């Protein structure tokens, strides 16, 4: 549930110039990432959560490896070992994919 806590306070609104339907330039808002604590995605979430909650090993692995194949390919061996040892890590990755690509796009 807290696997993406690392994203809190990292997104800010910025503006870019864009032409509207009439060809006039307007300022269009969009989000940028302004991460002042670049510690890694899963790692940062673990660090932030651990200040308040004692995580089990299975929870640590689930949070760390919830990105699955979106990790650099050098990490694939670690991901496979984590998924074999801790099914919750697989379920967390699957839930993240479902939330992103199925539930959020309805």
C-alpha positions as a printed NumPy array, in Angstrom:
array([[  0.   ,   0.   ,   0.   ],
       [  2.856,   2.397,   0.719],
       [  5.179,   1.228,  -2.058],
       [  5.081,   4.631,  -3.814],
       [  5.289,   6.853,  -0.739],
       [  8.549,   8.116,  -2.234],
       [  6.489,  10.187,  -4.694],
       [  4.98 ,  12.427,  -2.018],
       [  5.921,  16.08 ,  -2.526],
       [  7.973,  15.359,  -5.658],
       [  5.501,  16.501,  -8.326],
       [  5.11 ,  20.2  ,  -8.98 ],
       [  3.086,  22.171, -11.503],
       [  5.063,  23.988, -14.173],
       [  3.945,  25.715, -17.351],
       [  4.865,  25.435, -21.02 ],
       [  3.826,  27.491, -24.007],
       [  1.283,  25.942, -26.353],
       [ -0.847,  27.258, -29.186],
       [ -4.587,  27.042, -28.675],
       [ -7.17 ,  26.298, -31.385],
       [ -6.948,  29.881, -32.678],
       [ -3.149,  29.883, -32.913],
       [ -2.652,  32.064, -29.835],
       [  0.107,  31.154, -27.387],
       [ -1.137,  30.113, -23.974],
       [  0.55 ,  28.764, -20.865],
       [ -0.398,  25.133, -20.305],
       [  0.143,  23.533, -16.893],
       [  1.876,  20.174, -16.59 ],
       [  3.616,  18.199, -13.854],
       [  7.351,  17.92 , -13.355],
       [  9.246,  15.757, -10.906],
       [ 11.355,  17.74 ,  -8.47 ],
       [ 12.826,  15.03 ,  -6.26 ],
       [ 15.035,  16.634,  -3.622],
       [ 15.83 ,  13.189,  -2.142],
       [ 16.974,  11.045,  -5.11 ],
       [ 17.529,   7.778,  -3.249],
       [ 15.96 ,   5.317,  -5.655],
       [ 12.3  ,   4.451,  -6.046],
       [ 11.75 ,   1.381,  -3.867],
       [ 14.672,   2.132,  -1.603],
       [ 13.398,   5.597,  -0.78 ],
       [  9.92 ,   4.285,   0.046],
       [ 11.446,   1.689,   2.389],
       [ 13.529,   4.342,   4.137],
       [ 10.569,   6.676,   4.612],
       [  8.208,   3.94 ,   5.837],
       [ 10.823,   2.489,   8.195],
       [ 10.903,   5.725,  10.155],
       [  7.388,   4.889,  11.41 ],
       [  6.645,   1.201,  10.746],
       [  8.728,  -1.938,  11.212],
       [  8.483,  -3.802,   7.914],
       [  8.769,  -7.564,   7.565],
       [ 11.355,  -8.969,   5.163],
       [  8.568,  -9.885,   2.752],
       [  7.242,  -6.305,   2.84 ],
       [ 10.76 ,  -4.927,   2.276],
       [ 11.224,  -7.098,  -0.81 ],
       [  7.726,  -6.322,  -2.113],
       [  8.339,  -2.584,  -1.896],
       [ 11.882,  -2.733,  -3.233],
       [ 11.018,  -4.839,  -6.292],
       [  7.474,  -3.639,  -7.062],
       [  8.649,  -2.143, -10.375],
       [  9.455,  -5.596, -11.798],
       [ 10.68 ,  -5.475, -15.39 ],
       [ 10.747,  -1.674, -15.318],
       [ 13.993,  -1.949, -13.364],
       [ 17.322,  -1.799, -15.186],
       [ 18.097,  -5.159, -16.801],
       [ 21.102,  -5.575, -14.493],
       [ 18.603,  -6.143, -11.662],
       [ 16.568,  -8.9  , -13.351],
       [ 18.412, -11.694, -11.52 ],
       [ 17.721, -10.068,  -8.164],
       [ 14.068,  -9.572,  -9.061],
       [ 13.654, -13.225, -10.028],
       [ 15.208, -14.407,  -6.763],
       [ 13.048, -12.016,  -4.739],
       [  9.886, -13.142,  -6.57 ],
       [ 10.733, -16.82 ,  -5.995],
       [ 11.304, -16.231,  -2.283],
       [  8.523, -13.712,  -1.572],
       [  5.241, -14.059,  -3.519],
       [  4.022, -10.75 ,  -2.046],
       [  6.639,  -9.021,  -4.206],
       [  5.048, -10.536,  -7.323],
       [  1.557,  -9.592,  -6.155],
       [  2.651,  -6.027,  -5.415],
       [  4.111,  -5.673,  -8.903],
       [  0.957,  -7.13 , -10.46 ],
       [ -1.277,  -4.827,  -8.404],
       [  0.831,  -1.833,  -9.453],
       [  0.441,  -2.806, -13.117],
       [ -3.31 ,  -3.313, -12.732],
       [ -3.749,   0.04 , -11.017],
       [ -1.719,   1.833, -13.673],
       [ -2.967,   0.205, -16.867],
       [ -6.445,  -1.079, -16.035],
       [ -8.058,   0.776, -13.134],
       [ -6.646,   4.247, -13.904],
       [ -7.642,   4.048, -17.584],
       [-11.336,   3.432, -17.111]])
